[in-house]
Amino acid sequence: MDAAKLQSIQISEAQRRRSQGAFWWILLLVLGATGSALYVAKPWAKDARALANAEATAAAQPTQPALPAKPKQDAKPGDVVLTVSGYIVNRERIEVSPRVMNQVRWIGVKKGDTVKKDQVVVQLDDSEQKARIAEIEGQMAVARVAIERAKVGFERVKRLRATQNETAEREDEARLAVASAEAQLQQLDGSRATAQVFLDWTVIKSPIDGVVLEKLADPGELVTPQSFGGGKGPSTALLALADPNDLQVEIDINENDLPKIALKQRCRISPEAYLDKVYQGYVAEIAPEANRQKGTLQIKVQIENPDHFLTPELSAKVDFVAR
């Protein structure tokens, strides 16, 4: 009975083939209907017409000219391109030192005094140098006597040699004795000149016309041209001098402002204490190396015709002027 039921529900091979053929015919009819609907609707034609209309509208509108770019406003000559504050400094600070170790006898100036070039400002102890010169002069006197003695001996030998009473060898020895005594005197003369130089070094003169910025030693103090290291050694300088008519303003410029500055560029300087005072100047120096930590570069502005209103180490405002 089970076998009869299975046979009754089994689909024959011919029926399966007819079912698959009907499916393919239905699929072809659906595809054909869809293609016909698309051909009638033609949606791509609408998109093409919209694009053509947009192009025609754009062509019909008048062309707007491009707006020119705004020209860069360059600074005119005389305009201030940068304002920075700095400090007034002496262009050169000269520290007067001794040539050799010695003791200070007296200092003839004090802080703030005006000095002239070659003015005596310090006197060191000169007793040793004078004693050395006196000693050498005594040796020179002895050398002169030796020369006279040698010359007398040489003349005597020459006369005896003329009468054949002296040998040629003895005459040569007498002549060389004179030359030796003269060389000795010349050597002592050089020693005296050296001692005189050391004596001259005990008198310290101002190398410039200027002002005493600082007194660095006192009478009775030992001074030396070399430092022994540490803070307890002898002083290495006597005075600090500077020319009050040779002043500059020292400024640290941000690296972003460097394109606005050039050598010899004109500047206007006003001390912060007297802003109504204006001095002319120019960029005298641009440091060859920047400060990496600060991102700055040091600039020095030379002040022309400074007066007593400009005090070193006070602040001043500097206007950099366009050229």
FIZA-466676 format. One record per residue (C-alpha): z, y, x. Coordinates in steps of 0.001 Angstrom, whole numbers, padded with zeros to 6 digits, always signed. Layout:
// FIZA-466676
ZYX;...
// end
This chain:
// FIZA-466676
+000000+000000+000000;+000739+002360+002843;-002611+001734+004361;-004334+002520+001057;-002515+005871+000813;-003418+006876+004380;-007043+006059+003694;-007054+008175+000591;-005834+011317+002320;-007990+010995+005485;-010821+013602+005866;-014144+012227+006844;-016172+013495+009795;-018921+014888+007527;-016449+016942+005518;-014984+018481+008725;-018453+019547+009914;-019229+021210+006565;-015929+023142+006666;-016591+024539+010194;-020121+025656+009240;-018810+027616+006239;-016298+029447+008498;-018999+030730+010864;-021163+031936+007984;-018267+033925+006552;-017549+035521+009988;-021192+036626+010407;-021222+038203+006908;-018037+040229+007716;-019444+041529+011031;-022709+042515+009361;-020941+044465+006625;-018787+046328+009201;-021857+047305+011283;-023675+048617+008211;-020681+050791+007249;-020480+052297+010765;-024206+053074+010798;-023942+054922+007501;-020802+056890+008473;-021933+057824+012078;-018530+059288+013305;-019899+059876+016800;-022455+062277+015348;-019624+064466+013994;-017938+064597+017412;-021232+065567+019051;-021855+068306+016448;-018283+069687+016948;-018777+069803+020732;-022142+071540+020337;-020658+074107+017945;-017809+074838+020388;-020272+075369+023247;-022419+077662+021109;-019385+079748+020077;-018290+080132+023692;-021778+081167+024746;-021952+083765+021978;-018701+085483+023059;-019044+088195+025757;-017868+087199+029240;-014584+088859+030274;-014707+090137+033877;-012051+088660+036210;-009157+091012+036897;-009100+092093+040542;-006043+091023+042581;-003526+093730+043259;-004001+095028+046758;-001016+094635+049084;+000830+097890+049433;+001047+098472+053215;+003660+100853+054563;+002286+104234+055531;+003047+105808+058920;+006483+107360+058735;+007779+105041+055999;+011014+103177+056658;+010264+099448+056763;+013741+098217+057650;+017289+099583+057882;+019904+097732+059922;+023313+098596+061358;+024360+097945+064943;+026646+099213+067691;+026137+102016+070192;+026348+100729+073774;+025744+102032+077275;+022423+100819+078583;+024105+099980+081890;+027780+099433+082616;+028453+099586+086346;+031590+098041+087797;+032373+099429+091232;+033731+096746+093578;+034785+096708+097244;+032572+095108+099869;+035474+093298+101572;+039037+092382+100676;+041292+095376+101125;+044182+097304+099652;+043747+100364+097447;+045209+103519+098988;+044385+105910+096145;+042112+106326+093129;+040972+109879+092503;+039778+109548+088894;+041095+108328+085571;+039585+106962+082376;+037296+109490+080692;+036682+111610+083807;+033163+112810+084546;+031889+111913+088021;+028877+112928+090087;+026677+110702+092187;+028183+110133+095706;+031541+111598+094643;+034464+109841+096389;+036450+108035+093701;+038521+105441+095605;+039960+105238+099109;+040873+101827+100531;+043192+101199+103475;+041238+101988+106665;+043882+101469+109349;+042460+098135+110524;+038901+099469+110754;+039983+102555+112720;+041991+100416+115146;+038969+098173+115675;+036769+101156+116445;+039325+102528+118926;+039423+099144+120661;+035644+098957+120934;+035386+102513+122236;+037849+101583+125026;+035695+098592+125947;+032649+100836+125996;+034383+103199+128422;+035087+100262+130725;+031449+099163+130422;+030218+102625+131455;+032381+102505+134580;+030979+099068+135336;+027462+100448+135062;+028245+103256+137503;+029782+100796+139932;+026773+098502+139684;+024378+101392+140246;+026294+102578+143330;+026237+099072+144746;+022552+098733+144047;+021721+102019+145830;+023721+100949+148888;+021940+097597+149052;+018556+099316+148710;+019266+101561+151730;+020401+098628+153809;+017376+096661+152751;+015125+099522+153905;+016595+099228+157449;+016353+095460+157317;+020133+095148+157349;+020315+093366+153971;+018472+090451+152476;+016082+090593+149553;+018300+088161+147650;+021251+090547+147878;+019077+093411+146602;+018024+091349+143571;+021639+090514+142774;+022630+094204+142873;+019742+095156+140591;+020632+092439+138059;+024280+093535+138126;+023176+096967+136879;+021096+095401+134080;+024022+093173+133065;+026450+096115+132852;+023980+098086+130715;+023495+095081+128360;+027266+094812+127996;+027456+098462+126948;+024614+097957+124447;+026430+094984+122920;+029615+097002+122530;+027638+099806+120936;+026429+097352+118289;+029989+096156+117687;+031117+099733+117191;+028304+100332+114656;+029461+097266+112722;+033056+098481+112763;+031881+101884+111543;+030149+100209+108579;+033404+098470+107638;+035208+101796+107953;+032630+103479+105695;+033176+100729+103112;+036774+101855+102701;+035463+105040+101050;+034133+104179+097565;+031649+106624+096033;+030214+106838+092558;+026669+105388+092446;+025658+107491+089407;+026331+110640+087425;+028479+109349+084604;+031848+108811+082999;+034736+106550+083974;+034948+103944+081217;+037876+102041+082646;+040163+101994+085670;+040479+098382+086775;+042854+098683+089747;+045847+100732+090877;+047007+102137+094252;+048647+099465+096393;+046763+096637+094684;+044757+094108+096685;+041073+094025+095708;+038308+091652+096714;+034576+091243+096013;+035136+087603+095030;+037325+086035+092386;+039714+083313+093487;+039687+081800+090022;+042251+082102+087264;+043850+085293+086033;+046362+085786+088834;+043996+086410+091745;+043150+089798+093257;+041128+092270+091202;+037378+092092+091715;+036501+095613+090512;+037926+099110+090853;+036225+101199+088181;+033766+100794+085319;+031203+103609+085052;+028356+104444+082694;+025863+107236+082085;+026723+108932+078744;+023135+110185+078467;+021687+106671+078570;+022715+105029+075280;+021250+102282+073113;+021968+100687+069752;+022404+096920+069919;+021293+095135+066738;+021032+091526+065558;+017860+091173+063463;+017380+088385+060921;+014417+086199+061850;+012723+086983+058517;+012571+090689+059490;+011011+090190+062933;+007403+090852+061734;+008494+094418+060870;+009517+095243+064460;+007546+095828+067673;+008205+097235+071119;+008045+101060+071346;+008328+101319+067546;+009863+104632+066496;+013340+104643+064957;+015846+107044+063433;+019508+106589+064368;+022541+107885+062461;+026102+107159+063613;+028215+105823+060757;+030866+108447+061548;+028322+111312+061241;+025579+110205+058862;+024249+113755+058698;+023354+113494+062403;+019938+111947+063004;+018605+111022+066439;+015176+109824+067462;+014662+106600+069375;+012395+103621+069962;+012596+099848+070353;+013232+099371+074072;+013986+095670+074257;+013448+092513+072207;+015484+089558+073437;+013362+086622+074667;+015676+084087+073025;+017150+083843+069529;+020623+082838+068418;+020131+079461+066782;+023491+079432+064982;+023020+082886+063419;+019242+082780+063017;+019009+086248+064601;+017373+087974+067550;+018934+090849+069492;+017096+094182+069536;+018001+097232+071631;+016964+100694+070453;+016941+103458+073062;+018424+106756+071836;+016619+109910+072924;+018687+113008+073793;+022159+111677+072856;+025132+114041+072650;+028930+113844+072383;+028764+112681+068745;+027503+109287+069933;+030429+107212+071147;+029845+103756+072675;+031065+100762+070644;+030952+102704+067348;+028536+101547+064631;+025255+103267+063794;+022509+102874+061180;+018942+102421+062431;+015812+103043+060324;+012679+101337+061692;+009633+103499+060960;+006148+102153+060266;+003448+103081+062758;
// end
